[in-house]
Amino acid sequence: MPNAVRMHDEQAAFLSLEALVWRDGPVCPHCGESSRLGRLSGLSTPIGMWKCYACRKPFTIRHGTIFQNSHVPMHVWLQALYLLTATGERISSQRLGQILGVSVRTAWHLKTKITTGLDAAKELPGSWLSESVVKRVLREPFPDSPAPLQPGQAVCKARYERFLAVTASAAHHLDDTVFLAALHRLLRGSGTSADPRDEVFEQQLELSLFDEPAGREGGADDEGGR
Ligand SMILES: [Zn+2]
């Protein structure tokens, strides 16, 4: 399903964003190279990482956006953006944190970055949505897997099921085009490089991203991302 934004896990999120931004194939954000590029896929390589063999630098689709340097997974960003834009509802940081399975502090950070990012992004021509190959948002159940889910996938699945439940309850007034326009502004319209202070803040967030809820001890297996 290439022509839709998917956000049930990290792989799907990156592939969706790449299809959205690199309509004519990937481009190195450092030097502009478009042919001598390769996707890095080692076991320890983060999802979505590419390497440019012209300038030797690695990059991802997050480069130069508010998502750069973020330790928050891209599918979590996308779900946050969807909830904050397409539902048309005011969602508190506490509620957002509950749905996404992140701390209130992380949820507050996501909200703030998204709001300020959208404010700072330049207005884009209204024709973008009609030109884009990606015009839909896929909200289907988490894909079935023949193998037992790894702990990380189980966290993803539980998160996505909470996300689907919220969007189902708001289904009568969901507007995917508001989300897609916001996403495009954040990916293409800002033109600003990432704030270096973000890196420090993100490192602090990383520690709190998978906080256990109060009253539980140890065992981050099943709902560890909550
Ligand atoms: Zn390059």
Residues whose N, C-alpha, C, O or C-beta is under 5 A from the ligand:
A	BS01	ZN	C28 H30 C31 G32 E33 C52 A54 C55
